[in-house]
């Protein structure tokens, strides 16, 4: 996996988490934004798992 793709996926994961936090602050229920949080966290975790496999 290229460095550019890794940075893109990390940025996308952070963006998903931030959008879900903004949704919570605007009054959405936690269960409505839970899938966005899960997607964001799983994208970031997948990068770290990929880095560990290369070692």
CORPEKA-V640958 format. One record per pair of residues at least 4 apart in sequence whose C-alpha atoms are under 7 Angstrom apart, sorted by sequence separation. I is the first residue (numbers start at 1). GAP is how many residues later the second one is. D is the distance in Angstrom with one decimal. If there is no record, write none. Layout:
I|GAP|D  I|GAP|D
//
This chain:
1|4|6.7  2|4|6.3  3|4|6.2  4|4|6.1  5|4|6.1  6|4|6.2  7|4|6.1  8|4|6.1  9|4|6.0  10|4|6.2  11|4|6.1  12|4|6.2  13|4|6.4  14|4|6.1  15|4|6.1  16|4|6.2  17|4|6.2  18|4|6.2  19|4|6.2  20|4|6.3  21|4|6.3  22|4|6.2  23|4|6.5  24|4|4.9  28|4|6.6  29|4|7.0  30|4|6.0  33|4|6.6  34|4|6.2  35|4|6.1  36|4|6.2  37|4|6.1  38|4|6.0  39|4|6.2  40|4|6.5  41|4|6.1  42|4|6.0  43|4|6.7  44|4|6.8  45|4|6.2  46|4|6.1  47|4|6.3  48|4|6.3  49|4|6.3  50|4|6.6  51|4|6.9  1|5|6.9  23|5|5.6  24|5|6.4  24|6|6.4  20|13|5.4  20|16|6.1  20|17|6.4  17|19|6.5  16|20|5.7  17|20|5.1  16|21|6.4  17|23|5.5  16|24|5.1  13|26|7.0  14|26|6.1  13|27|3.7  13|28|6.2  13|30|5.4  13|31|5.8  10|33|6.7  9|34|6.2  10|34|5.3  9|35|6.9  6|41|6.4
//
